[in-house]
Amino acid sequence: MKSEICIFLIIFTLTSWITKTSDNRETSKKVVYLQEDKEILDKILHLYSNEKKTSTAELIVKVGNFLKETPYVAHTLEIEPEQLVVNLRELDCTTFAENSLAIARTIKSQTPSFEQFIRELQNIRYRNGVIDGYPSRIHYFSDWIFENNKNNLVKDISKEIANTPYPLIVNFMSTHPQSYVQLKNDSTLIPEIAAKEQEISKREMYFIPEEKIATFEKLLQNGDIAGITTNIKGLDMSHVVILQRVNGRIHILHASTTAKNVILSEETLEDYLKKNKSATGIMVIRPL
């Protein structure tokens, strides 16, 4: 099996974007999207308009399944200057998970609308919900977990499930700046990225090792979001997935680099990890 690796290695220039301005009251930043993105969101909000009482996790599974067969496309966020990119037509592993979470939270909000979705997505994707250049975007998924756990959008449940430390040194971005167009074009950003990597590496983190998945699978739930931990030097995660229980077993709903679209895996999470040579386990968060 070819390994799923959803990481930013080579950045391509985006083309054919339509840029529209949305006055986000909190940041007054531009939002980049196509009319089709808004139409997709409107369809989802209409479809689940009567499900405000459904849990965020269950809504994530429903939204994720709605987005099945959406093409896998990497690097859709790479636009300069840094702006909030909304792209529901093309997804990678991380944007699939964060869009599903943002849409689920929008459905449950008092004002389910495109504007509300923008606010939710920005709060999820950017540190403290503020767009302030490329470093303000949350690039490492362990940091994504930390920030969204801190902001009570999700709960990191890895420690309470397995209580297994995940010693980690992240430095891939600062040691491979040529792989990131923004860092390649502006080397002055590298020290800020490196400082954030050092901060992340000092944190106490936990995970569920691959060999313990079978033992703890019963504690995983529909709509949990998992980062696949990796043995790739300098990285924390190689892939991001949504967990879905099928016939009593946990499978993964994800934007697949091998299938080239969003799919629900035929194999279980346990089997997926066993076949993935770079995978070492998972970090798990539960949407609130």
Secondary structure as UniProt FT lines:
FT   STRAND          19..20
FT   TURN            25..27
FT   STRAND          31..32
FT   HELIX           35..47
FT   TURN            48..50
FT   TURN            52..53
FT   HELIX           56..66
FT   TURN            67..69
FT   STRAND          71..72
FT   TURN            76..77
FT   STRAND          84..85
FT   HELIX           93..108
FT   HELIX           114..125
FT   HELIX           127..129
FT   HELIX           134..136
FT   HELIX           141..150
FT   TURN            151..152
FT   STRAND          154..156
FT   HELIX           158..162
FT   STRAND          164..165
FT   HELIX           172..175
FT   HELIX           177..179
FT   HELIX           181..185
FT   HELIX           187..189
FT   HELIX           190..201
FT   STRAND          206..209
FT   HELIX           210..212
FT   HELIX           213..216
FT   HELIX           217..219
FT   TURN            222..223
FT   STRAND          225..230
FT   TURN            233..234
FT   STRAND          237..246
FT   TURN            247..248
FT   STRAND          249..255
FT   TURN            257..259
FT   STRAND          261..268
FT   HELIX           269..275
FT   TURN            277..278
FT   STRAND          279..287
//
